[in-house]
Amino acid sequence: MASTLKLDHTVINVRFDMDAAEPLFRALGFTTTPRGFHSHGSMNHLMMFGTDYLELIGLPPGEEIRREDLRDAPVGINGLVFKSDDVDATFSHLESAGLAGAEPRAFSRPVEVDGGERDVHFRTVTCRADAFPGGRVYFCEHGNPELVWRPEWQSHANAVTHMPEFVTVHADPEAEAGRFATVLGVDAETDAGGARSIAFDGGRITVLAPDQYAARYGALASSMNGRAAIFGALVFATADLAALNQILADPPAGVTAETGETRSVVRVDAYDAVLEFVGT
C-alpha cells in the first residue's frame, strides 16, 4: 500500500436512534447532510470536511434488517475508512497480508443535488472483523465524489476542517499498531510517552493501552466494558476553537464537555463517543 493513503471517513453507529442523533450533532455545530438511504439497508447523515467526513449510520426503525453488522455492533465509534482508487487492488493487498474480509461490494444511495436526484456510487472492501475488534476498518472507492463533497455541506459553525487523528485502544497496543501498520503499508512509531502511532497522509492513528487512554481523557473516556479493544476517540481540527467553546458553554442534553484554549473534549453519552477538538 502507498504511504500516501488518506482518510476517507469515520463512522458512529447510532443504530435505531438517528432521529435523536442527527439534531444532537447539529447542536454541536456540525452541518449535516440530508438523510440518505443506502441500497443495502442502512441510512446516514454526513458531516463533510475538506477531504474527509464523519458519518452517522443507523437502521430504519420498523423495517427488515439487512445490516446485521450494525444491529449487532455496540453504538458508538464503529468505523475507520480509508480512500481507495481501486478496491480490487486493495483487496489483493489485504489478502496477501492475511487481513482480508469479504470481497469488494458495490452499493449506492440517492442524493438531491442541483434540483434533481442522482445516485451516489461506492465500492468498499473490509478488513477481517477479528483483526480489529474495536470496530470496522475498511476502504472506500467513490464512483462520483463530486456528489459527496459539496460546498454547501462543508462549512460548520464549530469551524471543523478535517480529522487529523483517530484514537484506538487495545489491551495489546503493540500488536494492534502492527496490524494497522501492515494494512497501511507503513511503519508504526512509538513516542516518548509510549503511545504507538501509524501515520497516513494528513493524519495518524494513535494506539493506546487502556491506562494511556484513561490518562488522556480522564472521566470522559469510554468504558472498555470488558472488551479487549475499542475505538476510543475521534479528533477534529477546528479553525476557531473559541467558536466551538462558545457552543459548548451550553451543551445539549447528554453531552459533557471540558473546554480549553488549545483542546476541548466532548463525550456524547447516548452513543458512547468521545470527540476531541484541537485548534489549528
Secondary structure, DSSP 8 states (H G I E B T S, - for coil): --TT-BEEEEEEEEET-HHHHHHHHHHTT------EE-TTS-EEEEEE-SS-EEEEEE--TTS----HHHHHS-SEEEEEEEE-S-HHHHHHHHHHTT-B-S--EEEEEEEEETTEEEEEEEEEEEB-GGG-TTSEEEEEEES-GGGTS-GGGS--TT-EEEEEEEEEEESSHHHHHHHHHHHHTS-EEE-TTS-EEEEEBTEEEEEE-HHHHHHHHGGGS---TT-SEEEEEEEEEES-HHHHHHHHTS--TTEEEE--SSEEEEEEGGGTEEEEEEE-
